[in-house]
Amino acid sequence: MKTVWKYLKDYQRAHFDWKVYLSIAVFLAICIALNYRYDFEDSVIDSYSGKPIKWVWMFLFQGGPFLTVCFILHAYNKSKEWLTSQNFWIKFLVGFGLLALDRSFYGFDFLRESLDRLEAPFIMRCINWSSSLILVVIPLLILYQFLEKDDVKNWYGLSWKKFDPKPYLFMLGIATIFLGIGSFTADIQNFYPKYNHSGASMFMRHTGTPEWATAAFFEFCYGTNFISVEMIFRGFMIFAFSRTLGSWAVLPMVASYAFLHFGKPMGETISSIFGGYVLGVISYNSRNVWGGIFIHLGVAWVMELFGWLQNLK
């Protein structure tokens, strides 16, 4: 745990500038207020589901906050070279293009036609949760060979070198306490467990699959999504852009990560800013994303557990 605290203290000491942090905080506060006031993502962007134009919306939605923070850094003379860097713009178009594809893709819908109508909701939900591995992670790892020719091969943080799980076990334990307290709110109880909204009950009745197997399969697919999230946000967005943004790459990543949560309860979106910042600093300093994967997966499954326990009442 001392190592993690050192990462955070050193990063704060080197990067904290109240003007930069306040500007980013005001930007995110305005965006959060507008989104939850007008339900922008769910009511506007999601209305284009199943249409190619949604890719454009998602590209702007996820890439816009990233660039906004980059311009804030530029305005305060923290990082300027990215603006004229071909390397930066190629990676920006590739990375956020793939992320937008993942968040707008409807190509798997053809499978629904070949599935029984009582099984389809559950199967499609599992496919959608795990689709990021196919649409983003694998393409990024393939493109890594071309985008990072002179890199030391850390594969956007997926290298296992020097990974120590002990600090993250402690952090997960602390997070579990707060998650347990938060699980008593109606906002969280209505949203979790995701398993209850997956169509699993119809699937089990129709196929005769035991609930333990159905739940285990769903939670596995659900969990792969968080591996993808860590690789994209704490891996690609930090290690790919640190070549032009340096260690400041953590801050634009945090903004884009907050927008990823706009369809979730507001409390979760706000907490994602702080969580994304901590995990970003850890990832940058440890040079891998496995700590983030460990915590993110743990938090996701703990939320599922608490949601299930609350629904037993």
Secondary structure, 3 states (H helix, E strand, C coil): CHHHHHHHHHHHHHHCCHHHHHHHHHHHHHHHHHHHHHCHHHHHHHHHCCCCHHHHHHHHHHHHHHHHHHHHHHHCCCCCHHHHCHHHHHHHHHHHHHHHHHHHCCHHHHHHHHCCCCCHHHHHHHHHHHHHHHHHHHHHHHHHHHHCCCCCCCHHHCCCCCCCCHHHHHHHHHHHHHHHHHCCCHHHHHHCCHHHHCCHHHHHHHHCCCHHHHHHHHHHHHHHHHHHHHHHHHHHHHHHCHHHHHHHHHHHHHHHHHHHCCCCCHHHHHHHHHHHHHHHHHHHHHCCCHHHHHHHHHHHHHHHHHHHHHCCC
